[in-house]
Amino acid sequence: MTTQAKVTRDFRYDVTLGRTNLSGIGFRNPVDLALAKGGNIYVINRANEAQPFGTRISWLDINQDFHGEFGQRGTEDGQFIWPLSIAVAPDDRVFVADEWLSRIVIFGREGQPHGTWGTKGSATASWTAHPAWSSIPRATSWYQMATTIAFKNSHPKAS
């Protein structure tokens, strides 16, 4: 015979960050966020196909201080088409998975482009599918993958 225990947790509303906005303070279709040292928060804004200029990463903190935004829609370094997931490595680099371009776009702490990693395909440093992470437990594997790239490939070359 097994006994099941009911576990409950109470949550209390604390704060709302941001508002709807295509640029600057606020978000437009936020799809993921990453917490970094010092209370920094990075949010992927994917906008939509009719408003591609709203696709960006917002950088703020828990005190609602807006520090800036970086990245934009495109295929060059520092750009992405369909950003889906984000992580921050221990060295403060920001990794953004671009599902459309099948690559990871790498930024410095303040948004400086640091190159890209991976291409769609089957060779080393390539993806056989889009880096969507939907089948990978993000709390462990995505973070571990980002930190592995950060430590093993401290200066990735642009693809």
C-alpha positions as CSV (number, residue, x, y, z in Angstrom):
1,M,0.0,0.0,0.0
2,T,1.3,3.5,-0.9
3,T,0.5,6.7,0.7
4,Q,0.3,9.9,-1.2
5,A,1.1,13.2,0.4
6,K,-0.5,16.4,-0.9
7,V,2.0,19.2,-1.2
8,T,0.8,22.7,-1.6
9,R,2.6,26.0,-2.1
10,D,1.3,29.5,-1.7
11,F,2.5,32.2,-3.9
12,R,2.2,35.9,-3.2
13,Y,2.2,38.5,-6.0
14,D,5.2,40.7,-5.6
15,V,5.9,42.8,-8.8
16,T,5.3,43.1,-12.5
17,L,8.3,44.0,-14.7
18,G,7.9,45.9,-17.9
19,R,4.9,46.6,-20.2
20,T,4.0,46.0,-23.8
21,N,6.4,47.9,-26.0
22,L,8.3,47.3,-29.3
23,S,11.5,48.9,-28.1
24,G,13.0,50.3,-24.9
25,I,11.4,49.6,-21.6
26,G,8.9,46.8,-21.9
27,F,8.4,43.6,-23.9
28,R,6.8,42.4,-27.1
29,N,5.9,38.6,-27.1
30,P,8.5,37.6,-24.5
31,V,9.3,33.9,-24.9
32,D,12.1,33.2,-22.4
33,L,14.3,34.9,-19.8
34,A,17.6,34.2,-18.0
35,L,18.7,35.4,-14.6
36,A,22.3,36.5,-14.3
37,K,24.7,37.6,-11.5
38,G,24.0,40.9,-9.8
39,G,20.2,40.6,-10.4
40,N,20.4,41.1,-14.2
41,I,17.5,39.7,-16.2
42,Y,17.7,39.1,-20.0
43,V,14.4,38.7,-21.8
44,I,13.9,37.4,-25.4
45,N,11.3,39.5,-27.2
46,R,10.2,37.8,-30.4
47,A,7.7,40.4,-31.7
48,N,6.0,38.9,-34.8
49,E,6.5,38.6,-38.5
50,A,4.7,41.8,-39.2
51,Q,6.8,43.7,-36.7
52,P,10.3,42.2,-36.9
53,F,11.9,45.4,-35.5
54,G,10.6,44.3,-32.0
55,T,12.8,41.2,-32.0
56,R,15.5,41.8,-29.4
57,I,16.9,41.0,-26.0
58,S,15.9,43.4,-23.2
59,W,18.3,43.8,-20.3
60,L,16.9,45.0,-17.0
61,D,17.1,44.2,-13.3
62,I,14.6,43.2,-10.6
63,N,14.4,46.9,-9.5
64,Q,12.9,47.7,-12.9
65,D,16.0,49.6,-14.0
66,F,16.2,49.2,-17.8
67,H,19.9,48.8,-18.9
68,G,19.3,48.5,-22.6
69,E,18.5,46.2,-25.4
70,F,20.6,44.4,-28.0
71,G,20.3,42.0,-31.0
72,Q,17.9,42.4,-33.9
73,R,16.3,40.4,-36.6
74,G,18.7,39.3,-39.3
75,T,21.3,36.7,-40.2
76,E,24.6,38.5,-39.3
77,D,26.5,38.3,-36.0
78,G,24.4,39.7,-33.2
79,Q,21.2,38.9,-35.1
80,F,18.6,36.2,-35.1
81,I,15.4,35.3,-36.8
82,W,13.4,33.2,-34.3
83,P,15.1,33.4,-30.9
84,L,13.7,30.8,-28.6
85,S,15.8,30.2,-25.5
86,I,18.4,32.1,-23.6
87,A,21.1,31.3,-20.9
88,V,23.9,33.2,-19.2
89,A,27.2,31.5,-18.6
90,P,29.3,32.0,-15.4
91,D,31.6,34.4,-17.4
92,D,28.5,36.6,-18.1
93,R,28.2,35.8,-21.8
94,V,24.6,35.6,-23.1
95,F,23.7,32.6,-25.3
96,V,20.6,32.8,-27.5
97,A,19.3,29.8,-29.4
98,D,17.9,30.8,-32.8
99,E,15.5,28.1,-34.0
100,W,15.2,29.4,-37.5
101,L,18.9,29.8,-38.2
102,S,19.8,26.6,-36.2
103,R,22.6,28.3,-34.2
104,I,23.5,29.9,-30.9
105,V,24.2,33.6,-31.0
106,I,26.7,34.7,-28.4
107,F,26.8,38.2,-26.7
108,G,28.8,39.9,-24.0
109,R,27.2,40.9,-20.8
110,E,26.2,44.3,-22.3
111,G,25.1,43.0,-25.7
112,Q,28.4,43.1,-27.7
113,P,28.2,40.4,-30.4
114,H,30.7,37.6,-29.7
115,G,29.9,35.4,-32.7
116,T,27.8,32.4,-33.4
117,W,28.1,28.7,-32.8
118,G,26.7,25.9,-34.9
119,T,24.9,25.5,-38.2
120,K,22.2,23.1,-39.3
121,G,23.6,19.8,-40.5
122,S,25.2,16.7,-39.1
123,A,28.9,17.6,-38.7
124,T,30.7,18.7,-35.5
125,A,29.2,21.9,-34.1
126,S,26.1,21.5,-36.2
127,W,22.5,20.7,-35.4
128,T,20.5,17.9,-36.9
129,A,17.4,19.8,-35.9
130,H,16.6,23.3,-34.7
131,P,18.1,24.1,-31.3
132,A,14.7,24.4,-29.7
133,W,15.5,22.5,-26.5
134,S,11.9,21.3,-26.3
135,S,13.1,17.7,-25.6
136,I,15.9,18.7,-23.3
137,P,15.3,19.6,-19.6
138,R,16.3,23.3,-19.8
139,A,17.1,23.7,-16.1
140,T,20.1,21.3,-16.5
141,S,21.1,20.5,-20.1
142,W,20.6,23.9,-21.7
143,Y,22.6,25.6,-18.9
144,Q,25.2,22.9,-19.0
145,M,25.5,23.2,-22.8
146,A,26.0,27.0,-22.5
147,T,28.6,26.7,-19.8
148,T,30.4,23.9,-21.7
149,I,30.6,26.2,-24.8
150,A,31.8,29.1,-22.5
151,F,34.6,27.0,-21.0
152,K,35.7,24.8,-23.9
153,N,35.4,27.4,-26.6
154,S,36.2,30.7,-24.8
155,H,36.5,32.6,-28.1
156,P,34.1,31.1,-30.6
157,K,34.6,32.0,-34.2
158,A,31.8,33.5,-36.2
159,S,30.2,30.9,-38.4
